[in-house]
Amino acid sequence: MVTATTKDVVRDGVKLAYLDVGTGDPPLLFIHGWCCDHGYWRDQIPEFTQRHHVVAVDLRGMGESDKPEQDYDIAGFADDVAWLIRKIGLDRPVLIGHSMGGVIALKLLREHADLARAAVFVDSYMAPLSADLQPLVGQMLEGLKSPAYRDVASNFISNFLFRAESPSQLRDEVVKRMTSAPQRLMHPALASTLSEENFPAGALPVPSLFVRAATLPATEEQLAERYPGLEVVSVDAAHFVQMEKPQEFNAILSRFLEKVV
């Protein structure tokens, strides 16, 4: 885990926590995924703070940020991130989003392109679900509304976000941490993440990289076709690429950053 102390700012009465460390250009803004927090970048933050100004957010409802009773969706998360960039004076950072964090980064790019220099999407669901997956995902989303939501979330994380080759210790840790998130966050945030309206097709306004896990249903070709100009690199890992294969992921990210000016 990252041990540096987080800072916080308050937006409309809601505390938003974030880590702010290091110096160097371009600045990097790490955005975590569903039911996660900035600690899921624990293998990246120490590495990249040696050369970059790094900010890693805790989205509202997660981590050390406040968890108000409200609807949680991609538009709201993206508005928070855009507000934070302006609030702390972060100069056109490279957005690096894992999973839901990538969909948030995409939303931000579509609506506030002037705020970002480049973007990295880490195994984000940015293509429509196939017909055979839709019923399974629909059942899972309904289950997240039920009293058994923690069991439903645990099953989803274990069976969809990891594979047999994944480190069991990492899987157990992630399941325990993610299933501790508030139920009021789980269903709406995931439903919004998987809603096609939040990942419209089309060329992106800044240089962009997609780091794809071997388990992602969307292929390299499908992603490249949906987002013309998007660079796609696959890693032989499951969904938490940056945690399963941190050295490989860091090397891929470093190579991309060398091209960003």
Secondary structure, 3 states (H helix, E strand, C coil): CCCCCCEEEEECCEEEEEEEECCCCCCEEEECCCCCCHHHHCCCHHHHCCCCCEEEEECCCCCCCCCCCCCCCHHHHHHHHHHHHHHHCCCCCEEEEECHHHHHHHHHHHHCHHHCCEEEEECCCCCCCCCCCHHHHHHHHHHCCCCCHHHHHHHHHHHHCCCCCCCHHHHHHHHHHHCCCCHHHHHHHHHHHCCHHHCCCCCCCCCEEEEEECCCCCCHHHHHHHCCCCEEEEECCCCCHHHHCHHHHHHHHHHHHHCCC
